[in-house]
Amino acid sequence: MLQALACRCNRVSIVEMVEFERSVLEALRQPLEKAAVTVARAHSTITFPASTILIGAMHPCPCGSRGVPEQKCIRSPGLCIKYAGKIGGPLTDRIDLHIEVPRLTPEDLVSSTPGEASAAIREHLIKARELQNRWLGKNRVNAKMTPREIKAATVLDKECVQFMKVVSARLNLSARVFDRILIVARTLAGLAYANEPTVRKPHLGEAFQYRERTEI
């Protein structure tokens, strides 16, 4: 995780993803896609296993106020674009879920409405794992599916095929991102299914929403 990269003197400093050097961020591409890290030296090259879960966070702009109704961003649009651009496209393509988290309102902070219980979430995950095992066997996860496995696990009806064509053209998706969307949709279907575990249009729509990033 990025947080581990900021560990110094047995202390972990939590920093934003964009605060790391571009070379450090780009070095994450291989472990994210290949689950391995290759170290090359003058006389030898060694590949180490490196199965990775990457969780990164960043502000919407350098001052953190862009999009907040109560405050005004004090940075220029050009600087905001440069800030967001530190996370390159190739790395972004390898991050499955892009989620914008709005600032909590005073009403949110004092609300006593309970969230979904952990026991209920656990039941959803157990069912999703059962379906996942049916497709891939035990000790495999959707994120590690091969292109052939993705195709077998996400058989789409005509409505879904047309939806994928239209939205993919609009967002100009690469083949890598296209497959990642199918994987996310497969996972969403597994979390939602009762007696029908098929990937449907709502699952694809939600998966596409996780790919879209708010423009500066």
N, C-alpha and C positions, 0 to 999 in steps of 0.2 A: 504494500500500500504506500501511497505517497507520504503518509504521515511518518512511516518508518525512515524515509529518506532524510527527514529533518531531525533525526535523533542524534544528539551530541551530548557527551559527558553524562550518559545515563538519564538524560532528560529529553522528553519528546516535545518538540515545539510544533503546534498545529498551525500550518500556514496554508494559504490558498493555493490551489492547483497552478494558477498562472504565475505564482511567484518563483516557481522552479525554473531553472535554465531550460531553454528550448531543447538542448541536447539531451537533458535528463528525461524530459517528457517523451521525446521521440524514441528513446531507448526502451520505452515501455511497449512499443508496438510488437516486438517479437514475442515476449512472454504472453501478451494478451491473445495473440493469434496462434502461436505454436506451442504454448505452455512449456517453453524452453528458453534458455539464454545461452548464446554462443560467445565464448571468450577467445579472441584470436591474439596470439603473440607471434614473435618472430619465428619460432621453430615448431609451433604446434597450435592446434585449434581444438578446444574442448567445449562440448555442449552439456549443460546441466539442466535437469528438470526444473521447471519453474511455473507450476500451476498457480494462476493468479486471479484474485478478485480485486478489481480496482474500484475504489470509492473516492471520488474527488469532489471538491466544492469550490465555488468562486463567487464573488460578488458580481452583480450585474454591470458594475462600472468601478473605476478606481475609488470613488468616494462612497459607493454603496447605496446611492440615493436614486438611481435611475428607475423609473416606474413606480416610485413611492408617491402617492398623491399629496401627502403632508409635507414633503420635502422636494427641493429642486436640486438636480444634479449640477454640480459646480464645475464639471470638467467639460472640455470641448468635445463635440461629436467625433472628431478625428482621433482624439486620445482614447475615447471609449471603444472605437473600432479597433485600434491598435491593441488595447487591453484584451478584448475578447479574442482577437486574432492570434494570441499566443498559444492557444490550443489549436493545432493544425488540423486540417481536414482528415489526413490519414489516421491520426489518433482518434479523432471524433468518430470516424467510421467504426472503430473497434469498441466503442462504448455503447452498450445496448439501450440504456435508459437515460434520457436527458429530462430532468424534472426541474421545473421552476418552482421554488418555494416562496410564496408571498410572505411579507411581514405579518405577524399576528396582530390583530386589532385588539383594543381594550376588551371588547366583548368576547373575543376568543380566549383571552387570558383569564377572565373570571368565569368562563362557562364551566358548568359542572356536568355537561352532557358526556356520558361515558363513551369510549370508543369500543371497537369490537373486542370481545374477550379473547385472551390468549388461547383458551381451550378451543374456541370456534375456529381461530386461525389455524391451529394445529390440525384440526380435522380436515380443513381445506388442503393443507399441505400433504397430509397422508394420502388423500385421494389423488392428488396431483402426482405424487410419487408412484402410486400404484399404476396409474396410466403411463407414466414415463417408463416404468419397468417393463410394461407390456410392449412398448415400442423398441426399447434399447437394451433391455436386460438390466440386471442389478448393477449397482455401482457405476452407472452411466447417467449423465445429465443432459438435458436438452441443449445446453450451451456448447457441448462438445460434439454435436451431431455433424456427420459428414454431409456434403451436398446430396449424396444419394439418400441418406437417412432423412434429411429434411424433406425431400420430395415425397418419400414414402409416408412420412408422418403428417404431412400437411396437404392432403388431397383436397383441392378446392373445387367448389361447384361453379357453374357459369357466372353467377352473380359475383362471386369472390374474384374470379379470374378477371372480369371486366373492371372491377374496383381496383385491383392491383395494377392493371395497365394504366388506368387514368391517373391514379395518384402517383405512381412511379414516374410517369412522364412529367407530371407537374413539378415534382421535387428533384427530377433528374438524378435518380438514385444509381449508385454503382451496384455491380453484381454482389459485392460483399454486403452492402447495407440491405439489399433486397433479401438475401438469405437470413440476415440477422432479424429482420422484421418478421419473417416466417417463424423463426425460432421463438421470438417473444410472443407472437400470436398463438403458437402451439402451447406455450406455457400458460398463457391467459385462459385458453380453452380448458386446459387441464385443471386449473384452479376453479373454474366456473361450472364444470360439467356435473350432470346428475346421471342420466342414462344415455346421453348423446354427447360423446367427447369430440365431435367434429369441429374443426376450425371454421368459424362463421365470420361474416362480414363485420359484426361488432368487435370481434377479437382483433381482426386486421386493422380496423379503424383506431382502436386504442393503441395498438403497437405503432402505427404511424405517428400518433400524437407524441409518443415518447421520442421520436426522431427529430421533431421540429424544434428549432431553437429560435427564441425571440430575436428579431433583428434589432440592431442598435439604432 
